[in-house]
Amino acid sequence: MIRSYVLSAAALAGGMLIASAAPSAALDLSWLNNTGYVNCLRNSHTVVMTYPPAQRAAMDDKLRRACNRGYFPNHPGYQY
């Protein structure tokens, strides 16, 4: 009986978390249709994995920004 209350509380908490999520505009996945951009990100990630772990975050950020500049010039919302 206590177990069912715990499961009910967990389900309620999960539902509230989903309901409180950001508006659907924040879930814009239109960039997935841009195959050149997706390939750029995939290739840059492959390159980043060849770097030592201490340098990966900086290189990943640098190459991601390069992909953004190349495929989304003058596009608000993308970090350059």
N, CA, C and O atoms as a Maestro MAE file, in Angstrom:
{
 s_m_m2io_version
 :::
 2.0.0
}

f_m_ct {
 s_m_title
 :::
 protein
 m_atom[320] {
  # First column is atom index #
  i_m_mmod_type
  r_m_x_coord
  r_m_y_coord
  r_m_z_coord
  i_m_residue_number
  s_m_chain_name
  s_m_pdb_residue_name
  s_m_pdb_atom_name
  i_m_atomic_number
  :::
  1 25 0.816 -1.177 0.000 1 A "MET " " N  " 7
  2 3 0.000 0.000 0.000 1 A "MET " " CA " 6
  3 2 0.871 1.256 0.000 1 A "MET " " C  " 6
  4 15 0.600 2.203 -0.739 1 A "MET " " O  " 8
  5 25 1.905 1.262 0.821 2 A "ILE " " N  " 7
  6 3 2.809 2.411 0.852 2 A "ILE " " CA " 6
  7 2 3.525 2.533 -0.489 2 A "ILE " " C  " 6
  8 15 3.780 3.635 -0.975 2 A "ILE " " O  " 8
  9 25 3.841 1.390 -1.073 3 A "ARG " " N  " 7
  10 3 4.513 1.391 -2.368 3 A "ARG " " CA " 6
  11 2 3.655 2.070 -3.423 3 A "ARG " " C  " 6
  12 15 4.182 2.810 -4.253 3 A "ARG " " O  " 8
  13 25 2.367 1.841 -3.412 4 A "SER " " N  " 7
  14 3 1.486 2.465 -4.409 4 A "SER " " CA " 6
  15 2 1.434 3.976 -4.209 4 A "SER " " C  " 6
  16 15 1.345 4.725 -5.182 4 A "SER " " O  " 8
  17 25 1.488 4.437 -2.943 5 A "TYR " " N  " 7
  18 3 1.525 5.876 -2.692 5 A "TYR " " CA " 6
  19 2 2.817 6.496 -3.218 5 A "TYR " " C  " 6
  20 15 2.804 7.595 -3.772 5 A "TYR " " O  " 8
  21 25 3.924 5.791 -3.043 6 A "VAL " " N  " 7
  22 3 5.213 6.283 -3.520 6 A "VAL " " CA " 6
  23 2 5.200 6.363 -5.040 6 A "VAL " " C  " 6
  24 15 5.667 7.346 -5.617 6 A "VAL " " O  " 8
  25 25 4.664 5.325 -5.693 7 A "LEU " " N  " 7
  26 3 4.590 5.337 -7.150 7 A "LEU " " CA " 6
  27 2 3.662 6.441 -7.646 7 A "LEU " " C  " 6
  28 15 3.953 7.090 -8.651 7 A "LEU " " O  " 8
  29 25 2.564 6.655 -6.959 8 A "SER " " N  " 7
  30 3 1.633 7.722 -7.339 8 A "SER " " CA " 6
  31 2 2.292 9.091 -7.181 8 A "SER " " C  " 6
  32 15 2.139 9.962 -8.038 8 A "SER " " O  " 8
  33 25 3.017 9.275 -6.096 9 A "ALA " " N  " 7
  34 3 3.699 10.542 -5.867 9 A "ALA " " CA " 6
  35 2 4.774 10.773 -6.925 9 A "ALA " " C  " 6
  36 15 4.954 11.896 -7.397 9 A "ALA " " O  " 8
  37 25 5.481 9.719 -7.294 10 A "ALA " " N  " 7
  38 3 6.515 9.841 -8.321 10 A "ALA " " CA " 6
  39 2 5.897 10.186 -9.671 10 A "ALA " " C  " 6
  40 15 6.436 11.015 -10.404 10 A "ALA " " O  " 8
  41 25 4.784 9.565 -10.001 11 A "ALA " " N  " 7
  42 3 4.109 9.864 -11.259 11 A "ALA " " CA " 6
  43 2 3.584 11.298 -11.271 11 A "ALA " " C  " 6
  44 15 3.670 11.985 -12.288 11 A "ALA " " O  " 8
  45 25 3.053 11.739 -10.161 12 A "LEU " " N  " 7
  46 3 2.554 13.108 -10.060 12 A "LEU " " CA " 6
  47 2 3.703 14.110 -10.193 12 A "LEU " " C  " 6
  48 15 3.568 15.122 -10.881 12 A "LEU " " O  " 8
  49 25 4.821 13.832 -9.545 13 A "ALA " " N  " 7
  50 3 5.974 14.727 -9.623 13 A "ALA " " CA " 6
  51 2 6.511 14.779 -11.054 13 A "ALA " " C  " 6
  52 15 6.883 15.845 -11.544 13 A "ALA " " O  " 8
  53 25 6.549 13.633 -11.716 14 A "GLY " " N  " 7
  54 3 7.008 13.601 -13.106 14 A "GLY " " CA " 6
  55 2 6.084 14.384 -14.020 14 A "GLY " " C  " 6
  56 15 6.544 15.105 -14.905 14 A "GLY " " O  " 8
  57 25 4.793 14.245 -13.811 15 A "GLY " " N  " 7
  58 3 3.825 14.997 -14.602 15 A "GLY " " CA " 6
  59 2 3.939 16.486 -14.385 15 A "GLY " " C  " 6
  60 15 3.826 17.267 -15.330 15 A "GLY " " O  " 8
  61 25 4.161 16.882 -13.154 16 A "MET " " N  " 7
  62 3 4.308 18.306 -12.861 16 A "MET " " CA " 6
  63 2 5.588 18.861 -13.483 16 A "MET " " C  " 6
  64 15 5.617 20.003 -13.941 16 A "MET " " O  " 8
  65 25 6.634 18.056 -13.497 17 A "LEU " " N  " 7
  66 3 7.892 18.485 -14.097 17 A "LEU " " CA " 6
  67 2 7.726 18.692 -15.595 17 A "LEU " " C  " 6
  68 15 8.209 19.680 -16.147 17 A "LEU " " O  " 8
  69 25 7.057 17.780 -16.241 18 A "ILE " " N  " 7
  70 3 6.823 17.906 -17.677 18 A "ILE " " CA " 6
  71 2 5.935 19.103 -17.972 18 A "ILE " " C  " 6
  72 15 6.187 19.839 -18.926 18 A "ILE " " O  " 8
  73 25 4.913 19.306 -17.178 19 A "ALA " " N  " 7
  74 3 3.992 20.417 -17.396 19 A "ALA " " CA " 6
  75 2 4.662 21.763 -17.169 19 A "ALA " " C  " 6
  76 15 4.266 22.762 -17.770 19 A "ALA " " O  " 8
  77 25 5.668 21.798 -16.314 20 A "SER " " N  " 7
  78 3 6.326 23.057 -16.019 20 A "SER " " CA " 6
  79 2 7.491 23.346 -16.956 20 A "SER " " C  " 6
  80 15 8.200 24.336 -16.777 20 A "SER " " O  " 8
  81 25 7.693 22.496 -17.946 21 A "ALA " " N  " 7
  82 3 8.808 22.673 -18.875 21 A "ALA " " CA " 6
  83 2 8.619 23.945 -19.694 21 A "ALA " " C  " 6
  84 15 7.544 24.544 -19.714 21 A "ALA " " O  " 8
  85 25 9.685 24.334 -20.360 22 A "ALA " " N  " 7
  86 3 9.662 25.551 -21.180 22 A "ALA " " CA " 6
  87 2 8.636 25.429 -22.299 22 A "ALA " " C  " 6
  88 15 8.263 24.319 -22.677 22 A "ALA " " O  " 8
  89 25 8.179 26.554 -22.829 23 A "PRO " " N  " 7
  90 3 7.218 26.511 -23.919 23 A "PRO " " CA " 6
  91 2 7.788 25.798 -25.143 23 A "PRO " " C  " 6
  92 15 9.001 25.622 -25.262 23 A "PRO " " O  " 8
  93 25 6.919 25.399 -26.032 24 A "SER " " N  " 7
  94 3 7.341 24.599 -27.172 24 A "SER " " CA " 6
  95 2 8.310 25.356 -28.074 24 A "SER " " C  " 6
  96 15 9.048 24.723 -28.828 24 A "SER " " O  " 8
  97 25 8.335 26.680 -28.027 25 A "ALA " " N  " 7
  98 3 9.287 27.443 -28.831 25 A "ALA " " CA " 6
  99 2 10.717 27.111 -28.432 25 A "ALA " " C  " 6
  100 15 11.624 27.213 -29.258 25 A "ALA " " O  " 8
  101 25 10.932 26.722 -27.197 26 A "ALA " " N  " 7
  102 3 12.273 26.371 -26.745 26 A "ALA " " CA " 6
  103 2 12.696 25.003 -27.275 26 A "ALA " " C  " 6
  104 15 13.869 24.642 -27.190 26 A "ALA " " O  " 8
  105 25 11.770 24.256 -27.811 27 A "LEU " " N  " 7
  106 3 12.060 22.927 -28.331 27 A "LEU " " CA " 6
  107 2 12.156 22.941 -29.847 27 A "LEU " " C  " 6
  108 15 11.751 21.977 -30.497 27 A "LEU " " O  " 8
  109 25 12.683 24.011 -30.421 28 A "ASP " " N  " 7
  110 3 12.809 24.137 -31.860 28 A "ASP " " CA " 6
  111 2 13.886 23.181 -32.364 28 A "ASP " " C  " 6
  112 15 15.068 23.361 -32.071 28 A "ASP " " O  " 8
  113 25 13.482 22.181 -33.110 29 A "LEU " " N  " 7
  114 3 14.415 21.196 -33.638 29 A "LEU " " CA " 6
  115 2 14.547 21.307 -35.152 29 A "LEU " " C  " 6
  116 15 14.924 20.340 -35.813 29 A "LEU " " O  " 8
  117 25 14.244 22.469 -35.701 30 A "SER " " N  " 7
  118 3 14.296 22.641 -37.147 30 A "SER " " CA " 6
  119 2 15.716 22.506 -37.689 30 A "SER " " C  " 6
  120 15 15.899 22.190 -38.864 30 A "SER " " O  " 8
  121 25 16.715 22.740 -36.856 31 A "TRP " " N  " 7
  122 3 18.098 22.619 -37.301 31 A "TRP " " CA " 6
  123 2 18.459 21.194 -37.695 31 A "TRP " " C  " 6
  124 15 19.438 20.978 -38.410 31 A "TRP " " O  " 8
  125 25 17.671 20.213 -37.231 32 A "LEU " " N  " 7
  126 3 17.944 18.820 -37.589 32 A "LEU " " CA " 6
  127 2 17.725 18.558 -39.075 32 A "LEU " " C  " 6
  128 15 18.278 17.601 -39.619 32 A "LEU " " O  " 8
  129 25 16.926 19.393 -39.741 33 A "ASN " " N  " 7
  130 3 16.696 19.240 -41.176 33 A "ASN " " CA " 6
  131 2 17.862 19.753 -42.004 33 A "ASN " " C  " 6
  132 15 17.950 19.451 -43.194 33 A "ASN " " O  " 8
  133 25 18.749 20.513 -41.404 34 A "ASN " " N  " 7
  134 3 19.904 21.061 -42.093 34 A "ASN " " CA " 6
  135 2 21.027 20.026 -42.038 34 A "ASN " " C  " 6
  136 15 21.819 20.012 -41.095 34 A "ASN " " O  " 8
  137 25 21.092 19.163 -43.050 35 A "THR " " N  " 7
  138 3 22.041 18.052 -43.013 35 A "THR " " CA " 6
  139 2 23.491 18.524 -43.027 35 A "THR " " C  " 6
  140 15 24.349 17.890 -42.412 35 A "THR " " O  " 8
  141 25 23.778 19.622 -43.716 36 A "GLY " " N  " 7
  142 3 25.142 20.136 -43.715 36 A "GLY " " CA " 6
  143 2 25.585 20.536 -42.322 36 A "GLY " " C  " 6
  144 15 26.711 20.256 -41.912 36 A "GLY " " O  " 8
  145 25 24.692 21.194 -41.598 37 A "TYR " " N  " 7
  146 3 24.995 21.616 -40.230 37 A "TYR " " CA " 6
  147 2 25.171 20.413 -39.307 37 A "TYR " " C  " 6
  148 15 26.095 20.372 -38.494 37 A "TYR " " O  " 8
  149 25 24.291 19.452 -39.439 38 A "VAL " " N  " 7
  150 3 24.384 18.252 -38.600 38 A "VAL " " CA " 6
  151 2 25.681 17.506 -38.898 38 A "VAL " " C  " 6
  152 15 26.342 17.027 -37.977 38 A "VAL " " O  " 8
  153 25 26.050 17.405 -40.168 39 A "ASN " " N  " 7
  154 3 27.317 16.757 -40.524 39 A "ASN " " CA " 6
  155 2 28.508 17.535 -39.978 39 A "ASN " " C  " 6
  156 15 29.484 16.937 -39.524 39 A "ASN " " O  " 8
  157 25 28.436 18.858 -40.017 40 A "CYS " " N  " 7
  158 3 29.510 19.686 -39.460 40 A "CYS " " CA " 6
  159 2 29.667 19.402 -37.964 40 A "CYS " " C  " 6
  160 15 30.782 19.218 -37.476 40 A "CYS " " O  " 8
  161 25 28.547 19.369 -37.244 41 A "LEU " " N  " 7
  162 3 28.613 19.080 -35.809 41 A "LEU " " CA " 6
  163 2 29.160 17.686 -35.542 41 A "LEU " " C  " 6
  164 15 29.971 17.495 -34.636 41 A "LEU " " O  " 8
  165 25 28.715 16.713 -36.332 42 A "ARG " " N  " 7
  166 3 29.171 15.335 -36.152 42 A "ARG " " CA " 6
  167 2 30.674 15.238 -36.408 42 A "ARG " " C  " 6
  168 15 31.403 14.615 -35.635 42 A "ARG " " O  " 8
  169 25 31.134 15.857 -37.499 43 A "ASN " " N  " 7
  170 3 32.559 15.801 -37.819 43 A "ASN " " CA " 6
  171 2 33.391 16.550 -36.787 43 A "ASN " " C  " 6
  172 15 34.477 16.101 -36.423 43 A "ASN " " O  " 8
  173 25 32.891 17.685 -36.313 44 A "SER " " N  " 7
  174 3 33.647 18.435 -35.313 44 A "SER " " CA " 6
  175 2 33.748 17.643 -34.017 44 A "SER " " C  " 6
  176 15 34.776 17.683 -33.341 44 A "SER " " O  " 8
  177 25 32.682 16.923 -33.669 45 A "HIS " " N  " 7
  178 3 32.734 16.116 -32.452 45 A "HIS " " CA " 6
  179 2 33.754 14.984 -32.610 45 A "HIS " " C  " 6
  180 15 34.455 14.638 -31.658 45 A "HIS " " O  " 8
  181 25 33.832 14.414 -33.805 46 A "THR " " N  " 7
  182 3 34.810 13.365 -34.056 46 A "THR " " CA " 6
  183 2 36.230 13.906 -33.891 46 A "THR " " C  " 6
  184 15 37.094 13.239 -33.322 46 A "THR " " O  " 8
  185 25 36.462 15.111 -34.389 47 A "VAL " " N  " 7
  186 3 37.776 15.742 -34.253 47 A "VAL " " CA " 6
  187 2 38.082 16.034 -32.790 47 A "VAL " " C  " 6
  188 15 39.199 15.810 -32.325 47 A "VAL " " O  " 8
  189 25 37.091 16.531 -32.073 48 A "VAL " " N  " 7
  190 3 37.282 16.884 -30.662 48 A "VAL " " CA " 6
  191 2 37.687 15.663 -29.843 48 A "VAL " " C  " 6
  192 15 38.480 15.782 -28.909 48 A "VAL " " O  " 8
  193 25 37.162 14.515 -30.174 49 A "MET " " N  " 7
  194 3 37.472 13.313 -29.398 49 A "MET " " CA " 6
  195 2 38.926 12.877 -29.550 49 A "MET " " C  " 6
  196 15 39.389 12.021 -28.797 49 A "MET " " O  " 8
  197 25 39.657 13.452 -30.512 50 A "THR " " N  " 7
  198 3 41.078 13.123 -30.661 50 A "THR " " CA " 6
  199 2 41.953 13.970 -29.744 50 A "THR " " C  " 6
  200 15 43.138 13.675 -29.585 50 A "THR " " O  " 8
  201 25 41.395 15.013 -29.137 51 A "TYR " " N  " 7
  202 3 42.149 15.892 -28.243 51 A "TYR " " CA " 6
  203 2 42.199 15.313 -26.836 51 A "TYR " " C  " 6
  204 15 41.342 14.510 -26.466 51 A "TYR " " O  " 8
  205 25 43.181 15.708 -26.057 52 A "PRO " " N  " 7
  206 3 43.228 15.267 -24.656 52 A "PRO " " CA " 6
  207 2 41.989 15.765 -23.906 52 A "PRO " " C  " 6
  208 15 41.449 16.820 -24.242 52 A "PRO " " O  " 8
  209 25 41.539 15.026 -22.907 53 A "PRO " " N  " 7
  210 3 40.312 15.389 -22.185 53 A "PRO " " CA " 6
  211 2 40.300 16.820 -21.648 53 A "PRO " " C  " 6
  212 15 39.243 17.449 -21.611 53 A "PRO " " O  " 8
  213 25 41.436 17.337 -21.238 54 A "ALA " " N  " 7
  214 3 41.466 18.686 -20.673 54 A "ALA " " CA " 6
  215 2 41.170 19.761 -21.720 54 A "ALA " " C  " 6
  216 15 40.756 20.866 -21.367 54 A "ALA " " O  " 8
  217 25 41.377 19.452 -22.994 55 A "GLN " " N  " 7
  218 3 41.180 20.429 -24.061 55 A "GLN " " CA " 6
  219 2 39.864 20.252 -24.809 55 A "GLN " " C  " 6
  220 15 39.507 21.099 -25.628 55 A "GLN " " O  " 8
  221 25 39.146 19.183 -24.550 56 A "ARG " " N  " 7
  222 3 37.961 18.856 -25.344 56 A "ARG " " CA " 6
  223 2 36.852 19.889 -25.252 56 A "ARG " " C  " 6
  224 15 36.248 20.226 -26.271 56 A "ARG " " O  " 8
  225 25 36.569 20.396 -24.072 57 A "ALA " " N  " 7
  226 3 35.452 21.339 -23.919 57 A "ALA " " CA " 6
  227 2 35.705 22.605 -24.711 57 A "ALA " " C  " 6
  228 15 34.806 23.105 -25.388 57 A "ALA " " O  " 8
  229 25 36.918 23.129 -24.634 58 A "ALA " " N  " 7
  230 3 37.239 24.356 -25.359 58 A "ALA " " CA " 6
  231 2 37.197 24.134 -26.866 58 A "ALA " " C  " 6
  232 15 36.678 24.973 -27.601 58 A "ALA " " O  " 8
  233 25 37.732 23.027 -27.326 59 A "MET " " N  " 7
  234 3 37.726 22.749 -28.762 59 A "MET " " CA " 6
  235 2 36.317 22.467 -29.269 59 A "MET " " C  " 6
  236 15 35.963 22.865 -30.379 59 A "MET " " O  " 8
  237 25 35.513 21.783 -28.458 60 A "ASP " " N  " 7
  238 3 34.132 21.503 -28.853 60 A "ASP " " CA " 6
  239 2 33.364 22.809 -29.017 60 A "ASP " " C  " 6
  240 15 32.604 22.971 -29.972 60 A "ASP " " O  " 8
  241 25 33.559 23.730 -28.095 61 A "ASP " " N  " 7
  242 3 32.896 25.027 -28.180 61 A "ASP " " CA " 6
  243 2 33.370 25.794 -29.415 61 A "ASP " " C  " 6
  244 15 32.558 26.381 -30.130 61 A "ASP " " O  " 8
  245 25 34.654 25.789 -29.660 62 A "LYS " " N  " 7
  246 3 35.223 26.503 -30.805 62 A "LYS " " CA " 6
  247 2 34.686 25.944 -32.124 62 A "LYS " " C  " 6
  248 15 34.297 26.714 -33.002 62 A "LYS " " O  " 8
  249 25 34.659 24.634 -32.276 63 A "LEU " " N  " 7
  250 3 34.208 24.030 -33.522 63 A "LEU " " CA " 6
  251 2 32.691 24.143 -33.685 63 A "LEU " " C  " 6
  252 15 32.205 24.281 -34.807 63 A "LEU " " O  " 8
  253 25 31.941 24.087 -32.588 64 A "ARG " " N  " 7
  254 3 30.492 24.269 -32.671 64 A "ARG " " CA " 6
  255 2 30.162 25.672 -33.143 64 A "ARG " " C  " 6
  256 15 29.261 25.868 -33.959 64 A "ARG " " O  " 8
  257 25 30.896 26.647 -32.623 65 A "ARG " " N  " 7
  258 3 30.691 28.033 -33.058 65 A "ARG " " CA " 6
  259 2 31.055 28.207 -34.527 65 A "ARG " " C  " 6
  260 15 30.415 28.981 -35.240 65 A "ARG " " O  " 8
  261 25 32.081 27.490 -34.983 66 A "ALA " " N  " 7
  262 3 32.449 27.554 -36.396 66 A "ALA " " CA " 6
  263 2 31.324 26.986 -37.271 66 A "ALA " " C  " 6
  264 15 31.029 27.532 -38.334 66 A "ALA " " O  " 8
  265 25 30.709 25.911 -36.830 67 A "CYS " " N  " 7
  266 3 29.566 25.352 -37.567 67 A "CYS " " CA " 6
  267 2 28.407 26.346 -37.576 67 A "CYS " " C  " 6
  268 15 27.749 26.523 -38.601 67 A "CYS " " O  " 8
  269 25 28.155 26.992 -36.443 68 A "ASN " " N  " 7
  270 3 27.080 27.992 -36.378 68 A "ASN " " CA " 6
  271 2 27.342 29.141 -37.347 68 A "ASN " " C  " 6
  272 15 26.430 29.588 -38.043 68 A "ASN " " O  " 8
  273 25 28.575 29.616 -37.394 69 A "ARG " " N  " 7
  274 3 28.913 30.717 -38.306 69 A "ARG " " CA " 6
  275 2 28.750 30.288 -39.757 69 A "ARG " " C  " 6
  276 15 28.289 31.069 -40.589 69 A "ARG " " O  " 8
  277 25 29.123 29.061 -40.062 70 A "GLY " " N  " 7
  278 3 29.070 28.592 -41.445 70 A "GLY " " CA " 6
  279 2 27.674 28.308 -41.950 70 A "GLY " " C  " 6
  280 15 27.381 28.542 -43.123 70 A "GLY " " O  " 8
  281 25 26.804 27.806 -41.085 71 A "TYR " " N  " 7
  282 3 25.483 27.367 -41.541 71 A "TYR " " CA " 6
  283 2 24.340 28.261 -41.093 71 A "TYR " " C  " 6
  284 15 23.232 28.138 -41.614 71 A "TYR " " O  " 8
  285 25 24.573 29.151 -40.152 72 A "PHE " " N  " 7
  286 3 23.531 30.067 -39.693 72 A "PHE " " CA " 6
  287 2 24.085 31.486 -39.565 72 A "PHE " " C  " 6
  288 15 24.069 32.047 -38.469 72 A "PHE " " O  " 8
  289 25 24.572 32.078 -40.653 73 A "PRO " " N  " 7
  290 3 25.111 33.435 -40.538 73 A "PRO " " CA " 6
  291 2 24.005 34.445 -40.234 73 A "PRO " " C  " 6
  292 15 22.912 34.383 -40.798 73 A "PRO " " O  " 8
  293 25 24.308 35.355 -39.348 74 A "ASN " " N  " 7
  294 3 23.360 36.419 -38.964 74 A "ASN " " CA " 6
  295 2 22.025 35.879 -38.471 74 A "ASN " " C  " 6
  296 15 20.982 36.488 -38.710 74 A "ASN " " O  " 8
  297 25 22.050 34.759 -37.796 75 A "HIS " " N  " 7
  298 3 20.828 34.135 -37.279 75 A "HIS " " CA " 6
  299 2 20.762 34.360 -35.779 75 A "HIS " " C  " 6
  300 15 21.611 33.855 -35.044 75 A "HIS " " O  " 8
  301 25 19.774 35.106 -35.311 76 A "PRO " " N  " 7
  302 3 19.694 35.348 -33.861 76 A "PRO " " CA " 6
  303 2 19.426 34.063 -33.087 76 A "PRO " " C  " 6
  304 15 18.675 33.199 -33.541 76 A "PRO " " O  " 8
  305 25 20.018 33.950 -31.965 77 A "GLY " " N  " 7
  306 3 19.804 32.778 -31.110 77 A "GLY " " CA " 6
  307 2 20.898 31.749 -31.209 77 A "GLY " " C  " 6
  308 15 20.937 30.818 -30.405 77 A "GLY " " O  " 8
  309 25 21.795 31.886 -32.177 78 A "TYR " " N  " 7
  310 3 22.889 30.941 -32.300 78 A "TYR " " CA " 6
  311 2 24.164 31.620 -31.827 78 A "TYR " " C  " 6
  312 15 24.451 32.754 -32.208 78 A "TYR " " O  " 8
  313 25 24.912 30.931 -31.011 79 A "GLN " " N  " 7
  314 3 26.138 31.499 -30.474 79 A "GLN " " CA " 6
  315 2 27.245 31.440 -31.518 79 A "GLN " " C  " 6
  316 15 27.509 30.399 -32.119 79 A "GLN " " O  " 8
  317 25 27.870 32.567 -31.709 80 A "TYR " " N  " 7
  318 3 29.015 32.623 -32.618 80 A "TYR " " CA " 6
  319 2 30.248 32.809 -31.798 80 A "TYR " " C  " 6
  320 15 31.348 32.886 -32.345 80 A "TYR " " O  " 8
  :::
 }
 m_bond[319] {
  # First column is bond index #
  i_m_from
  i_m_to
  i_m_order
  :::
  1 1 2 1
  2 2 3 1
  3 3 4 2
  4 3 5 1
  5 5 6 1
  6 6 7 1
  7 7 8 2
  8 7 9 1
  9 9 10 1
  10 10 11 1
  11 11 12 2
  12 11 13 1
  13 13 14 1
  14 14 15 1
  15 15 16 2
  16 15 17 1
  17 17 18 1
  18 18 19 1
  19 19 20 2
  20 19 21 1
  21 21 22 1
  22 22 23 1
  23 23 24 2
  24 23 25 1
  25 25 26 1
  26 26 27 1
  27 27 28 2
  28 27 29 1
  29 29 30 1
  30 30 31 1
  31 31 32 2
  32 31 33 1
  33 33 34 1
  34 34 35 1
  35 35 36 2
  36 35 37 1
  37 37 38 1
  38 38 39 1
  39 39 40 2
  40 39 41 1
  41 41 42 1
  42 42 43 1
  43 43 44 2
  44 43 45 1
  45 45 46 1
  46 46 47 1
  47 47 48 2
  48 47 49 1
  49 49 50 1
  50 50 51 1
  51 51 52 2
  52 51 53 1
  53 53 54 1
  54 54 55 1
  55 55 56 2
  56 55 57 1
  57 57 58 1
  58 58 59 1
  59 59 60 2
  60 59 61 1
  61 61 62 1
  62 62 63 1
  63 63 64 2
  64 63 65 1
  65 65 66 1
  66 66 67 1
  67 67 68 2
  68 67 69 1
  69 69 70 1
  70 70 71 1
  71 71 72 2
  72 71 73 1
  73 73 74 1
  74 74 75 1
  75 75 76 2
  76 75 77 1
  77 77 78 1
  78 78 79 1
  79 79 80 2
  80 79 81 1
  81 81 82 1
  82 82 83 1
  83 83 84 2
  84 83 85 1
  85 85 86 1
  86 86 87 1
  87 87 88 2
  88 87 89 1
  89 89 90 1
  90 90 91 1
  91 91 92 2
  92 91 93 1
  93 93 94 1
  94 94 95 1
  95 95 96 2
  96 95 97 1
  97 97 98 1
  98 98 99 1
  99 99 100 2
  100 99 101 1
  101 101 102 1
  102 102 103 1
  103 103 104 2
  104 103 105 1
  105 105 106 1
  106 106 107 1
  107 107 108 2
  108 107 109 1
  109 109 110 1
  110 110 111 1
  111 111 112 2
  112 111 113 1
  113 113 114 1
  114 114 115 1
  115 115 116 2
  116 115 117 1
  117 117 118 1
  118 118 119 1
  119 119 120 2
  120 119 121 1
  121 121 122 1
  122 122 123 1
  123 123 124 2
  124 123 125 1
  125 125 126 1
  126 126 127 1
  127 127 128 2
  128 127 129 1
  129 129 130 1
  130 130 131 1
  131 131 132 2
  132 131 133 1
  133 133 134 1
  134 134 135 1
  135 135 136 2
  136 135 137 1
  137 137 138 1
  138 138 139 1
  139 139 140 2
  140 139 141 1
  141 141 142 1
  142 142 143 1
  143 143 144 2
  144 143 145 1
  145 145 146 1
  146 146 147 1
  147 147 148 2
  148 147 149 1
  149 149 150 1
  150 150 151 1
  151 151 152 2
  152 151 153 1
  153 153 154 1
  154 154 155 1
  155 155 156 2
  156 155 157 1
  157 157 158 1
  158 158 159 1
  159 159 160 2
  160 159 161 1
  161 161 162 1
  162 162 163 1
  163 163 164 2
  164 163 165 1
  165 165 166 1
  166 166 167 1
  167 167 168 2
  168 167 169 1
  169 169 170 1
  170 170 171 1
  171 171 172 2
  172 171 173 1
  173 173 174 1
  174 174 175 1
  175 175 176 2
  176 175 177 1
  177 177 178 1
  178 178 179 1
  179 179 180 2
  180 179 181 1
  181 181 182 1
  182 182 183 1
  183 183 184 2
  184 183 185 1
  185 185 186 1
  186 186 187 1
  187 187 188 2
  188 187 189 1
  189 189 190 1
  190 190 191 1
  191 191 192 2
  192 191 193 1
  193 193 194 1
  194 194 195 1
  195 195 196 2
  196 195 197 1
  197 197 198 1
  198 198 199 1
  199 199 200 2
  200 199 201 1
  201 201 202 1
  202 202 203 1
  203 203 204 2
  204 203 205 1
  205 205 206 1
  206 206 207 1
  207 207 208 2
  208 207 209 1
  209 209 210 1
  210 210 211 1
  211 211 212 2
  212 211 213 1
  213 213 214 1
  214 214 215 1
  215 215 216 2
  216 215 217 1
  217 217 218 1
  218 218 219 1
  219 219 220 2
  220 219 221 1
  221 221 222 1
  222 222 223 1
  223 223 224 2
  224 223 225 1
  225 225 226 1
  226 226 227 1
  227 227 228 2
  228 227 229 1
  229 229 230 1
  230 230 231 1
  231 231 232 2
  232 231 233 1
  233 233 234 1
  234 234 235 1
  235 235 236 2
  236 235 237 1
  237 237 238 1
  238 238 239 1
  239 239 240 2
  240 239 241 1
  241 241 242 1
  242 242 243 1
  243 243 244 2
  244 243 245 1
  245 245 246 1
  246 246 247 1
  247 247 248 2
  248 247 249 1
  249 249 250 1
  250 250 251 1
  251 251 252 2
  252 251 253 1
  253 253 254 1
  254 254 255 1
  255 255 256 2
  256 255 257 1
  257 257 258 1
  258 258 259 1
  259 259 260 2
  260 259 261 1
  261 261 262 1
  262 262 263 1
  263 263 264 2
  264 263 265 1
  265 265 266 1
  266 266 267 1
  267 267 268 2
  268 267 269 1
  269 269 270 1
  270 270 271 1
  271 271 272 2
  272 271 273 1
  273 273 274 1
  274 274 275 1
  275 275 276 2
  276 275 277 1
  277 277 278 1
  278 278 279 1
  279 279 280 2
  280 279 281 1
  281 281 282 1
  282 282 283 1
  283 283 284 2
  284 283 285 1
  285 285 286 1
  286 286 287 1
  287 287 288 2
  288 287 289 1
  289 289 290 1
  290 290 291 1
  291 291 292 2
  292 291 293 1
  293 293 294 1
  294 294 295 1
  295 295 296 2
  296 295 297 1
  297 297 298 1
  298 298 299 1
  299 299 300 2
  300 299 301 1
  301 301 302 1
  302 302 303 1
  303 303 304 2
  304 303 305 1
  305 305 306 1
  306 306 307 1
  307 307 308 2
  308 307 309 1
  309 309 310 1
  310 310 311 1
  311 311 312 2
  312 311 313 1
  313 313 314 1
  314 314 315 1
  315 315 316 2
  316 315 317 1
  317 317 318 1
  318 318 319 1
  319 319 320 2
  :::
 }
}
